[in-house]
Amino acid sequence: MRTSEAFVLGTITGAVIVGLWGRTIEDYLGEKTRGVRIKAAEGIRAVEESTGKVLDRGGNALRRADEFLQDTKEHVGEALRAGQEAIRPAPTT
């Protein structure tokens, strides 16, 4: 038997098997993989919760950093204005 003939025979056999027992095989596999799928779904939920917590902490850190930068900006501005006043010559009269 040639390879191409074996391939065609295998394809026909597979189609017959799927046609006759496809639903039974699908139900069997669904039953046997149920526990794995439940664990995978729980794992995805745990990842979602953990990611949410990490992103919340990151958001809080960014807000604190923004507040710090705004305060620093104000202090630098005040220091620059004070230095400007200190070096500005007195008005002549």
N, CA, C and O of each residue as an XYZ file, in Angstrom:
372
protein
N       0.847     -1.177      0.000
C       0.000      0.000      0.000
C       0.890      1.237      0.000
O       1.841      1.336      0.775
N       0.571      2.155     -0.865
C       1.335      3.390     -0.953
C       0.987      4.319      0.198
O      -0.040      4.164      0.859
N       1.866      5.287      0.420
C       1.658      6.253      1.488
C       0.395      7.071      1.256
O      -0.349      7.346      2.197
N       0.152      7.458      0.017
C      -1.034      8.262     -0.278
C      -2.310      7.450     -0.057
O      -3.315      7.988      0.407
N      -2.274      6.172     -0.382
C      -3.444      5.323     -0.149
C      -3.680      5.139      1.347
O      -4.825      5.149      1.800
N      -2.602      4.971      2.119
C      -2.720      4.829      3.568
C      -3.265      6.122      4.182
O      -4.064      6.088      5.118
N      -2.828      7.242      3.651
C      -3.320      8.527      4.148
C      -4.822      8.669      3.892
O      -5.564      9.070      4.789
N      -5.268      8.351      2.700
C      -6.686      8.444      2.349
C      -7.495      7.478      3.212
O      -8.559      7.841      3.712
N      -7.002      6.254      3.393
C      -7.697      5.272      4.223
C      -7.790      5.756      5.672
O      -8.828      5.616      6.319
N      -6.693      6.326      6.167
C      -6.701      6.864      7.534
C      -7.677      8.021      7.692
O      -8.351      8.142      8.715
N      -7.749      8.867      6.674
C      -8.670     10.000      6.705
C     -10.116      9.516      6.712
O     -10.943     10.028      7.467
N     -10.411      8.551      5.889
C     -11.779      7.996      5.835
C     -12.124      7.315      7.159
O     -13.226      7.482      7.680
N     -11.179      6.552      7.695
C     -11.411      5.877      8.974
C     -11.651      6.893     10.081
O     -12.564      6.726     10.891
N     -10.848      7.936     10.123
C     -11.028      8.980     11.136
C     -12.366      9.666     11.016
O     -13.006      9.964     12.025
N     -12.801      9.921      9.783
C     -14.104     10.562      9.565
C     -15.241      9.663     10.035
O     -16.212     10.142     10.621
N     -15.126      8.366      9.783
C     -16.164      7.419     10.224
C     -16.212      7.364     11.748
O     -17.291      7.378     12.341
N     -15.051      7.302     12.374
C     -14.992      7.248     13.845
C     -15.614      8.506     14.446
O     -16.416      8.423     15.376
N     -15.245      9.659     13.918
C     -15.805     10.910     14.424
C     -17.309     10.944     14.179
O     -18.064     11.404     15.036
N     -17.751     10.467     13.028
C     -19.186     10.450     12.719
C     -19.966      9.550     13.660
O     -21.048      9.916     14.117
N     -19.424      8.374     13.951
C     -20.139      7.413     14.795
C     -20.009      7.706     16.288
O     -20.996      7.652     17.021
N     -18.795      8.014     16.738
C     -18.552      8.138     18.178
C     -18.064      9.522     18.592
O     -17.576      9.695     19.709
N     -18.187     10.493     17.722
C     -17.680     11.840     18.017
C     -18.263     12.437     19.283
O     -17.532     12.943     20.134
N     -19.595     12.374     19.405
C     -20.255     12.961     20.581
C     -19.851     12.219     21.859
O     -19.637     12.839     22.901
N     -19.748     10.891     21.771
C     -19.349     10.092     22.930
C     -17.929     10.439     23.351
O     -17.652     10.595     24.540
N     -17.038     10.557     22.390
C     -15.644     10.915     22.690
C     -15.589     12.315     23.290
O     -14.866     12.554     24.256
N     -16.349     13.229     22.718
C     -16.370     14.610     23.224
C     -16.873     14.650     24.670
O     -16.293     15.338     25.510
N     -17.948     13.915     24.959
C     -18.480     13.877     26.323
C     -17.478     13.259     27.291
O     -17.298     13.748     28.406
N     -16.828     12.181     26.858
C     -15.839     11.507     27.696
C     -14.682     12.453     28.036
O     -14.279     12.574     29.193
N     -14.161     13.113     27.008
C     -13.048     14.039     27.244
C     -13.480     15.218     28.115
O     -12.720     15.678     28.966
N     -14.696     15.702     27.900
C     -15.212     16.792     28.727
C     -15.282     16.391     30.184
O     -14.950     17.174     31.074
N     -15.719     15.158     30.422
C     -15.822     14.642     31.780
C     -14.443     14.480     32.421
O     -14.234     14.864     33.572
N     -13.516     13.913     31.671
C     -12.183     13.626     32.205
C     -11.345     14.886     32.423
O     -10.462     14.898     33.281
N     -11.612     15.933     31.663
C     -10.816     17.165     31.806
C     -11.506     18.215     32.670
O     -10.986     19.319     32.831
N     -12.661     17.889     33.223
C     -13.418     18.850     34.030
C     -12.587     19.407     35.187
O     -12.550     20.620     35.392
N     -11.930     18.543     35.933
C     -11.123     18.985     37.076
C      -9.994     19.919     36.661
O      -9.720     20.920     37.323
N      -9.345     19.573     35.553
C      -8.249     20.403     35.055
C      -8.768     21.778     34.635
O      -8.141     22.800     34.914
N      -9.918     21.789     33.963
C     -10.482     23.064     33.512
C     -10.918     23.924     34.696
O     -10.774     25.146     34.660
N     -11.450     23.295     35.744
C     -11.848     24.043     36.953
C     -10.615     24.665     37.601
O     -10.634     25.835     37.984
N      -9.546     23.882     37.722
C      -8.312     24.402     38.319
C      -7.733     25.534     37.486
O      -7.247     26.524     38.033
N      -7.782     25.395     36.174
C      -7.271     26.451     35.292
C      -8.097     27.725     35.447
O      -7.542     28.823     35.485
N      -9.415     27.585     35.538
C     -10.276     28.760     35.720
C     -10.004     29.432     37.060
O      -9.972     30.660     37.144
N      -9.808     28.635     38.108
C      -9.481     29.201     39.420
C      -8.128     29.907     39.383
O      -7.948     30.964     39.988
N      -7.183     29.306     38.665
C      -5.862     29.930     38.525
C      -5.950     31.267     37.811
O      -5.283     32.226     38.197
N      -6.764     31.334     36.781
C      -6.933     32.596     36.056
C      -7.564     33.643     36.965
O      -7.165     34.807     36.941
N      -8.550     33.234     37.771
C      -9.178     34.166     38.710
C      -8.157     34.664     39.736
O      -8.144     35.848     40.072
N      -7.308     33.773     40.229
C      -6.286     34.171     41.200
C      -5.302     35.154     40.573
O      -4.882     36.115     41.217
N      -4.937     34.912     39.318
C      -4.035     35.841     38.625
C      -4.701     37.203     38.480
O      -4.055     38.234     38.663
N      -5.988     37.211     38.152
C      -6.714     38.475     38.009
C      -6.716     39.255     39.323
O      -6.472     40.462     39.332
N      -6.993     38.564     40.434
C      -7.012     39.237     41.734
C      -5.628     39.780     42.090
O      -5.498     40.919     42.539
N      -4.608     38.965     41.888
C      -3.245     39.394     42.208
C      -2.827     40.579     41.349
O      -2.219     41.532     41.836
N      -3.158     40.507     40.080
C      -2.814     41.604     39.180
C      -3.511     42.885     39.596
O      -2.911     43.960     39.571
N      -4.777     42.778     39.978
C      -5.516     43.953     40.446
C      -4.866     44.574     41.659
O      -4.746     45.797     41.743
N      -4.441     43.742     42.611
C      -3.788     44.263     43.811
C      -2.475     44.961     43.465
O      -2.189     46.045     43.972
N      -1.686     44.337     42.607
C      -0.400     44.924     42.217
C      -0.614     46.256     41.507
O       0.086     47.232     41.780
N      -1.578     46.292     40.601
C      -1.839     47.536     39.867
C      -2.390     48.625     40.784
O      -2.090     49.804     40.593
N      -3.195     48.239     41.782
C      -3.675     49.225     42.750
C      -2.510     49.816     43.532
O      -2.436     51.029     43.731
N      -1.596     48.945     43.976
C      -0.426     49.444     44.709
C       0.417     50.344     43.820
O       0.936     51.368     44.266
N       0.549     49.950     42.556
C       1.305     50.775     41.612
C       0.644     52.125     41.420
O       1.327     53.145     41.337
N      -0.684     52.142     41.350
C      -1.411     53.403     41.212
C      -1.208     54.290     42.421
O      -1.027     55.501     42.286
N      -1.236     53.690     43.613
C      -0.998     54.463     44.838
C       0.416     55.037     44.841
O       0.623     56.195     45.203
N       1.376     54.226     44.440
C       2.765     54.702     44.391
C       2.906     55.845     43.398
O       3.620     56.813     43.661
N       2.236     55.740     42.271
C       2.305     56.820     41.281
C       1.664     58.102     41.803
O       2.166     59.198     41.551
N       0.554     57.965     42.530
C      -0.072     59.163     43.110
C       0.855     59.819     44.130
O       0.987     61.043     44.161
N       1.499     58.997     44.968
C       2.439     59.550     45.943
C       3.622     60.210     45.247
O       4.072     61.276     45.667
N       4.123     59.591     44.194
C       5.240     60.177     43.441
C       4.816     61.496     42.809
O       5.590     62.452     42.796
N       3.594     61.556     42.286
C       3.097     62.793     41.693
C       2.994     63.892     42.743
O       3.378     65.034     42.490
N       2.472     63.546     43.931
C       2.394     64.531     45.014
C       3.787     65.024     45.396
O       3.998     66.219     45.604
N       4.736     64.086     45.487
C       6.107     64.453     45.828
C       6.683     65.395     44.774
O       7.325     66.390     45.113
N       6.458     65.087     43.512
C       6.982     65.944     42.447
C       6.334     67.324     42.465
O       7.013     68.322     42.225
N       5.048     67.398     42.743
C       4.384     68.694     42.821
C       4.946     69.524     43.973
O       5.190     70.720     43.821
N       5.151     68.876     45.139
C       5.742     69.579     46.280
C       7.145     70.068     45.945
O       7.507     71.204     46.250
N       7.928     69.201     45.315
C       9.291     69.574     44.933
C       9.272     70.736     43.953
O      10.084     71.655     44.057
N       8.360     70.697     43.015
C       8.228     71.776     42.032
C       7.936     73.102     42.735
O       8.513     74.134     42.393
N       7.043     73.066     43.712
C       6.725     74.279     44.467
C       7.947     74.788     45.234
O       8.230     75.986     45.223
N       8.671     73.883     45.900
C       9.849     74.283     46.675
C      10.940     74.861     45.772
O      11.565     75.867     46.109
N      11.160     74.225     44.640
C      12.177     74.718     43.708
C      11.778     76.094     43.188
O      12.609     76.997     43.099
N      10.499     76.249     42.846
C      10.024     77.553     42.376
C      10.220     78.642     43.411
O      10.660     79.746     43.089
N       9.886     78.322     44.678
C      10.075     79.293     45.759
C      11.548     79.642     45.923
O      11.891     80.813     46.086
N      12.430     78.632     45.882
C      13.863     78.871     46.042
C      14.403     79.715     44.897
O      15.228     80.602     45.117
N      13.947     79.450     43.679
C      14.405     80.238     42.536
C      13.927     81.690     42.625
O      14.676     82.612     42.301
N      12.683     81.893     43.062
C      12.187     83.264     43.213
C      12.959     84.008     44.308
O      13.269     85.191     44.167
N      13.265     83.299     45.398
C      14.037     83.927     46.471
C      15.437     84.280     45.976
O      15.948     85.356     46.286
N      16.062     83.386     45.212
C      17.387     83.675     44.662
C      17.330     84.838     43.685
O      18.252     85.651     43.634
N      16.282     84.920     42.929
C      16.103     86.008     41.983
C      16.010     87.342     42.723
O      16.625     88.331     42.327
N      15.244     87.350     43.786
C      15.106     88.574     44.577
C      16.426     88.960     45.250
O      16.748     90.140     45.391
N      17.177     87.938     45.659
C      18.436     88.208     46.354
C      19.477     88.825     45.415
O      20.255     89.676     45.847
N      19.511     88.427     44.177
C      20.538     88.940     43.273
C      20.083     90.139     42.470
O      20.894     90.771     41.794
N      18.825     90.459     42.527
C      18.315     91.613     41.763
C      18.847     92.897     42.406
O      18.750     93.060     43.623
N      19.391     93.783     41.627
C      19.889     95.039     42.215
C      18.731     95.896     42.710
O      17.617     95.864     42.188
N      19.049     96.640     43.715
C      18.033     97.549     44.277
C      17.712     98.633     43.268
O      18.594     99.064     42.525
N      16.454     99.085     43.227
C      16.116    100.143     42.276
C      16.851    101.421     42.603
O      17.023    101.767     43.772
N      17.277    102.113     41.587
C      17.980    103.398     41.776
C      16.934    104.516     41.815
O      15.953    104.515     41.072
N      17.184    105.437     42.688
C      16.258    106.567     42.793
C      16.921    107.855     42.425
O      16.284    108.909     42.459
